[in-house]
Amino acid sequence: MADRSSNKLVYALIVLAAALLCVAAPQAAREARGKVYIDITSPRQQVILAVSDLDGPHGKEISEVIAGDLGFTGFFVPLDKAAFIEKPGQPFSPGNWSVLGAELVVKGNVRKSDETVSTVVTVYDVFDGREVFKKLYRAESDLVRPLAHSISNDIYKAVTGEEGVFRTKIAYVVKTKAGQELHIMDWDGHRSRALGIRSSLLLAPHWSRDGRKLLYSSERSRQWSIYLLDFDEGVERKVFDGEGTNIAGDFFPGGEEFALSSSKEGTPDIYTYDLRNSRLKRITSLKGIAVSPSVSPDGGSIAFVSDRGGSPQIYTTDKIGYNMTRITYSGPYNTSPTWSPKGDRLAFSGRHEGRNQIFTVKPNGTGLMMLTEAGNNENPSFSPDGRFIAFTSDRDGAKGIWIMRANGEGQKKITPWGREAFGPGWSPK
């Protein structure tokens, strides 16, 4: 059962973290001067980055978060701090960094009071010998990591011209002795906390496009139903049940309608459900199963899984069930499709040499890529910029949440050893 007071408390903490973090104070901010250092639409472009420890309390912790955030993208190559000549408290001198090959340098200082931390961070262009930007950040003392992630976002935006994902969240399911729980964590696996949703069985959560709601399936009292956690209200409510198995899919744009699969008529089929009028509409009526619906970014297409051709494969259809197209032909068992935020690729889990691996493919069925090789890998979920994928893997002996770049590089586990976890859903913001 859900603990409503726990839901309210957790969401209050999420809101508080956002509200107490004051970034880019106008009187201290100098915006980037329009130079984009990396065209991230081109392959293999990188910037050599030096992240100096910020001078003052929490300075080392903040710099390590920044270097970890930016280094994971593959667009930045952080230098080893052991080679730095210039100390954290010393003025910036381009010559101290050019000999190391650094192109950009991050420096700053931190001040701490009883309740708050403030830092002024400057990013320097070594070649031009100038500031890229300079900003003031403030946060409560226990929100140092979110503050550091905000700095990473600003650096990423200044260097690439695009928004970063370093303040995003990942919702996921944790297996406990009593059953399963819904948790949420920062994109890098830190600051994980339970949302107060507990059940004997839970399936992967789905975010609304505005990040204010989570939709998920739960088995309670031997009935699979669909539940919605509304962060604004801080409470959970059941939004759909019925005979058979009912499994939540994605929200449509607007957040008032979602896709689902249900076996209420016998064989599982794809439906849409409107929260405003409780209207259920059947989309598929196929020979065989139709499950795992995923809604495209524009809301015009639904990817799903069907075995109508003899084995589970990925198909797409429009919102009213017309224009059905088979997408995958390789592999004996393909499932769990999810759209990239731009709608240019689908990620899914497919059977390869007896194990499940993560693949991506274009919506027209071309450009198939296998991204994982070790262990079993399932439940892919794109980051809001489409450049990263969270997924479930058991490669180290137990299921956990991993992340990687969308080309398969940089695979790393973000849930701790000993915590069995699965079903990641990456927040839209």
PERA-V50615 format. One record per residue. N is the residue number from 1. RES is the residue in three letters. SS is DSSP state (h for helix, s for strand, l for the rest). Layout:
n=N res=RES ss=SS
n=N res=RES ss=SS
//
This chain:
n=1 res=MET ss=l
n=2 res=ALA ss=l
n=3 res=ASP ss=l
n=4 res=ARG ss=h
n=5 res=SER ss=h
n=6 res=SER ss=h
n=7 res=ASN ss=h
n=8 res=LYS ss=h
n=9 res=LEU ss=h
n=10 res=VAL ss=h
n=11 res=TYR ss=h
n=12 res=ALA ss=h
n=13 res=LEU ss=h
n=14 res=ILE ss=h
n=15 res=VAL ss=h
n=16 res=LEU ss=h
n=17 res=ALA ss=h
n=18 res=ALA ss=h
n=19 res=ALA ss=h
n=20 res=LEU ss=h
n=21 res=LEU ss=l
n=22 res=CYS ss=s
n=23 res=VAL ss=s
n=24 res=ALA ss=l
n=25 res=ALA ss=l
n=26 res=PRO ss=h
n=27 res=GLN ss=h
n=28 res=ALA ss=h
n=29 res=ALA ss=l
n=30 res=ARG ss=s
n=31 res=GLU ss=l
n=32 res=ALA ss=l
n=33 res=ARG ss=l
n=34 res=GLY ss=l
n=35 res=LYS ss=l
n=36 res=VAL ss=l
n=37 res=TYR ss=l
n=38 res=ILE ss=l
n=39 res=ASP ss=l
n=40 res=ILE ss=l
n=41 res=THR ss=l
n=42 res=SER ss=l
n=43 res=PRO ss=l
n=44 res=ARG ss=l
n=45 res=GLN ss=l
n=46 res=GLN ss=l
n=47 res=VAL ss=s
n=48 res=ILE ss=s
n=49 res=LEU ss=s
n=50 res=ALA ss=s
n=51 res=VAL ss=s
n=52 res=SER ss=l
n=53 res=ASP ss=l
n=54 res=LEU ss=l
n=55 res=ASP ss=s
n=56 res=GLY ss=l
n=57 res=PRO ss=l
n=58 res=HIS ss=l
n=59 res=GLY ss=h
n=60 res=LYS ss=h
n=61 res=GLU ss=h
n=62 res=ILE ss=h
n=63 res=SER ss=h
n=64 res=GLU ss=h
n=65 res=VAL ss=h
n=66 res=ILE ss=h
n=67 res=ALA ss=h
n=68 res=GLY ss=h
n=69 res=ASP ss=h
n=70 res=LEU ss=h
n=71 res=GLY ss=h
n=72 res=PHE ss=h
n=73 res=THR ss=l
n=74 res=GLY ss=l
n=75 res=PHE ss=l
n=76 res=PHE ss=s
n=77 res=VAL ss=s
n=78 res=PRO ss=s
n=79 res=LEU ss=l
n=80 res=ASP ss=l
n=81 res=LYS ss=h
n=82 res=ALA ss=h
n=83 res=ALA ss=h
n=84 res=PHE ss=l
n=85 res=ILE ss=l
n=86 res=GLU ss=l
n=87 res=LYS ss=l
n=88 res=PRO ss=l
n=89 res=GLY ss=l
n=90 res=GLN ss=l
n=91 res=PRO ss=l
n=92 res=PHE ss=l
n=93 res=SER ss=l
n=94 res=PRO ss=h
n=95 res=GLY ss=h
n=96 res=ASN ss=h
n=97 res=TRP ss=h
n=98 res=SER ss=h
n=99 res=VAL ss=l
n=100 res=LEU ss=l
n=101 res=GLY ss=l
n=102 res=ALA ss=l
n=103 res=GLU ss=l
n=104 res=LEU ss=s
n=105 res=VAL ss=s
n=106 res=VAL ss=s
n=107 res=LYS ss=s
n=108 res=GLY ss=s
n=109 res=ASN ss=s
n=110 res=VAL ss=s
n=111 res=ARG ss=s
n=112 res=LYS ss=s
n=113 res=SER ss=l
n=114 res=ASP ss=l
n=115 res=GLU ss=l
n=116 res=THR ss=s
n=117 res=VAL ss=s
n=118 res=SER ss=s
n=119 res=THR ss=s
n=120 res=VAL ss=s
n=121 res=VAL ss=s
n=122 res=THR ss=s
n=123 res=VAL ss=s
n=124 res=TYR ss=s
n=125 res=ASP ss=s
n=126 res=VAL ss=l
n=127 res=PHE ss=l
n=128 res=ASP ss=l
n=129 res=GLY ss=l
n=130 res=ARG ss=s
n=131 res=GLU ss=s
n=132 res=VAL ss=s
n=133 res=PHE ss=s
n=134 res=LYS ss=s
n=135 res=LYS ss=s
n=136 res=LEU ss=s
n=137 res=TYR ss=s
n=138 res=ARG ss=s
n=139 res=ALA ss=s
n=140 res=GLU ss=s
n=141 res=SER ss=h
n=142 res=ASP ss=h
n=143 res=LEU ss=h
n=144 res=VAL ss=h
n=145 res=ARG ss=h
n=146 res=PRO ss=h
n=147 res=LEU ss=h
n=148 res=ALA ss=h
n=149 res=HIS ss=h
n=150 res=SER ss=h
n=151 res=ILE ss=h
n=152 res=SER ss=h
n=153 res=ASN ss=h
n=154 res=ASP ss=h
n=155 res=ILE ss=h
n=156 res=TYR ss=h
n=157 res=LYS ss=h
n=158 res=ALA ss=h
n=159 res=VAL ss=h
n=160 res=THR ss=h
n=161 res=GLY ss=l
n=162 res=GLU ss=l
n=163 res=GLU ss=l
n=164 res=GLY ss=l
n=165 res=VAL ss=l
n=166 res=PHE ss=l
n=167 res=ARG ss=l
n=168 res=THR ss=l
n=169 res=LYS ss=s
n=170 res=ILE ss=s
n=171 res=ALA ss=s
n=172 res=TYR ss=s
n=173 res=VAL ss=s
n=174 res=VAL ss=s
n=175 res=LYS ss=s
n=176 res=THR ss=l
n=177 res=LYS ss=l
n=178 res=ALA ss=l
n=179 res=GLY ss=l
n=180 res=GLN ss=s
n=181 res=GLU ss=s
n=182 res=LEU ss=s
n=183 res=HIS ss=s
n=184 res=ILE ss=s
n=185 res=MET ss=s
n=186 res=ASP ss=s
n=187 res=TRP ss=l
n=188 res=ASP ss=l
n=189 res=GLY ss=l
n=190 res=HIS ss=l
n=191 res=ARG ss=l
n=192 res=SER ss=l
n=193 res=ARG ss=s
n=194 res=ALA ss=s
n=195 res=LEU ss=s
n=196 res=GLY ss=s
n=197 res=ILE ss=s
n=198 res=ARG ss=s
n=199 res=SER ss=s
n=200 res=SER ss=l
n=201 res=LEU ss=s
n=202 res=LEU ss=s
n=203 res=LEU ss=l
n=204 res=ALA ss=l
n=205 res=PRO ss=l
n=206 res=HIS ss=s
n=207 res=TRP ss=s
n=208 res=SER ss=l
n=209 res=ARG ss=l
n=210 res=ASP ss=l
n=211 res=GLY ss=l
n=212 res=ARG ss=l
n=213 res=LYS ss=s
n=214 res=LEU ss=s
n=215 res=LEU ss=s
n=216 res=TYR ss=s
n=217 res=SER ss=s
n=218 res=SER ss=s
n=219 res=GLU ss=s
n=220 res=ARG ss=s
n=221 res=SER ss=l
n=222 res=ARG ss=l
n=223 res=GLN ss=s
n=224 res=TRP ss=s
n=225 res=SER ss=s
n=226 res=ILE ss=s
n=227 res=TYR ss=s
n=228 res=LEU ss=s
n=229 res=LEU ss=s
n=230 res=ASP ss=s
n=231 res=PHE ss=l
n=232 res=ASP ss=l
n=233 res=GLU ss=l
n=234 res=GLY ss=l
n=235 res=VAL ss=s
n=236 res=GLU ss=s
n=237 res=ARG ss=s
n=238 res=LYS ss=s
n=239 res=VAL ss=s
n=240 res=PHE ss=s
n=241 res=ASP ss=l
n=242 res=GLY ss=l
n=243 res=GLU ss=l
n=244 res=GLY ss=l
n=245 res=THR ss=l
n=246 res=ASN ss=s
n=247 res=ILE ss=s
n=248 res=ALA ss=s
n=249 res=GLY ss=s
n=250 res=ASP ss=s
n=251 res=PHE ss=s
n=252 res=PHE ss=l
n=253 res=PRO ss=l
n=254 res=GLY ss=l
n=255 res=GLY ss=l
n=256 res=GLU ss=l
n=257 res=GLU ss=s
n=258 res=PHE ss=s
n=259 res=ALA ss=s
n=260 res=LEU ss=s
n=261 res=SER ss=s
n=262 res=SER ss=s
n=263 res=SER ss=l
n=264 res=LYS ss=l
n=265 res=GLU ss=l
n=266 res=GLY ss=l
n=267 res=THR ss=l
n=268 res=PRO ss=l
n=269 res=ASP ss=s
n=270 res=ILE ss=s
n=271 res=TYR ss=s
n=272 res=THR ss=s
n=273 res=TYR ss=s
n=274 res=ASP ss=s
n=275 res=LEU ss=l
n=276 res=ARG ss=l
n=277 res=ASN ss=l
n=278 res=SER ss=l
n=279 res=ARG ss=s
n=280 res=LEU ss=s
n=281 res=LYS ss=s
n=282 res=ARG ss=s
n=283 res=ILE ss=l
n=284 res=THR ss=l
n=285 res=SER ss=l
n=286 res=LEU ss=l
n=287 res=LYS ss=l
n=288 res=GLY ss=l
n=289 res=ILE ss=l
n=290 res=ALA ss=s
n=291 res=VAL ss=s
n=292 res=SER ss=s
n=293 res=PRO ss=s
n=294 res=SER ss=s
n=295 res=VAL ss=s
n=296 res=SER ss=l
n=297 res=PRO ss=l
n=298 res=ASP ss=l
n=299 res=GLY ss=l
n=300 res=GLY ss=l
n=301 res=SER ss=s
n=302 res=ILE ss=s
n=303 res=ALA ss=s
n=304 res=PHE ss=s
n=305 res=VAL ss=s
n=306 res=SER ss=s
n=307 res=ASP ss=l
n=308 res=ARG ss=l
n=309 res=GLY ss=l
n=310 res=GLY ss=l
n=311 res=SER ss=l
n=312 res=PRO ss=l
n=313 res=GLN ss=s
n=314 res=ILE ss=s
n=315 res=TYR ss=s
n=316 res=THR ss=s
n=317 res=THR ss=s
n=318 res=ASP ss=s
n=319 res=LYS ss=l
n=320 res=ILE ss=l
n=321 res=GLY ss=l
n=322 res=TYR ss=l
n=323 res=ASN ss=l
n=324 res=MET ss=l
n=325 res=THR ss=s
n=326 res=ARG ss=s
n=327 res=ILE ss=l
n=328 res=THR ss=l
n=329 res=TYR ss=l
n=330 res=SER ss=l
n=331 res=GLY ss=l
n=332 res=PRO ss=l
n=333 res=TYR ss=l
n=334 res=ASN ss=s
n=335 res=THR ss=s
n=336 res=SER ss=s
n=337 res=PRO ss=s
n=338 res=THR ss=s
n=339 res=TRP ss=s
n=340 res=SER ss=l
n=341 res=PRO ss=l
n=342 res=LYS ss=l
n=343 res=GLY ss=l
n=344 res=ASP ss=l
n=345 res=ARG ss=l
n=346 res=LEU ss=s
n=347 res=ALA ss=s
n=348 res=PHE ss=s
n=349 res=SER ss=s
n=350 res=GLY ss=s
n=351 res=ARG ss=s
n=352 res=HIS ss=s
n=353 res=GLU ss=l
n=354 res=GLY ss=l
n=355 res=ARG ss=s
n=356 res=ASN ss=s
n=357 res=GLN ss=s
n=358 res=ILE ss=s
n=359 res=PHE ss=s
n=360 res=THR ss=s
n=361 res=VAL ss=s
n=362 res=LYS ss=l
n=363 res=PRO ss=l
n=364 res=ASN ss=l
n=365 res=GLY ss=l
n=366 res=THR ss=l
n=367 res=GLY ss=l
n=368 res=LEU ss=l
n=369 res=MET ss=s
n=370 res=MET ss=s
n=371 res=LEU ss=l
n=372 res=THR ss=l
n=373 res=GLU ss=l
n=374 res=ALA ss=l
n=375 res=GLY ss=l
n=376 res=ASN ss=l
n=377 res=ASN ss=s
n=378 res=GLU ss=s
n=379 res=ASN ss=s
n=380 res=PRO ss=s
n=381 res=SER ss=s
n=382 res=PHE ss=s
n=383 res=SER ss=l
n=384 res=PRO ss=l
n=385 res=ASP ss=l
n=386 res=GLY ss=l
n=387 res=ARG ss=l
n=388 res=PHE ss=s
n=389 res=ILE ss=s
n=390 res=ALA ss=s
n=391 res=PHE ss=s
n=392 res=THR ss=s
n=393 res=SER ss=s
n=394 res=ASP ss=l
n=395 res=ARG ss=l
n=396 res=ASP ss=l
n=397 res=GLY ss=l
n=398 res=ALA ss=l
n=399 res=LYS ss=l
n=400 res=GLY ss=s
n=401 res=ILE ss=s
n=402 res=TRP ss=s
n=403 res=ILE ss=s
n=404 res=MET ss=s
n=405 res=ARG ss=s
n=406 res=ALA ss=l
n=407 res=ASN ss=l
n=408 res=GLY ss=l
n=409 res=GLU ss=l
n=410 res=GLY ss=l
n=411 res=GLN ss=l
n=412 res=LYS ss=s
n=413 res=LYS ss=s
n=414 res=ILE ss=l
n=415 res=THR ss=l
n=416 res=PRO ss=l
n=417 res=TRP ss=l
n=418 res=GLY ss=l
n=419 res=ARG ss=l
n=420 res=GLU ss=l
n=421 res=ALA ss=s
n=422 res=PHE ss=s
n=423 res=GLY ss=s
n=424 res=PRO ss=s
n=425 res=GLY ss=s
n=426 res=TRP ss=s
n=427 res=SER ss=l
n=428 res=PRO ss=l
n=429 res=LYS ss=l
//
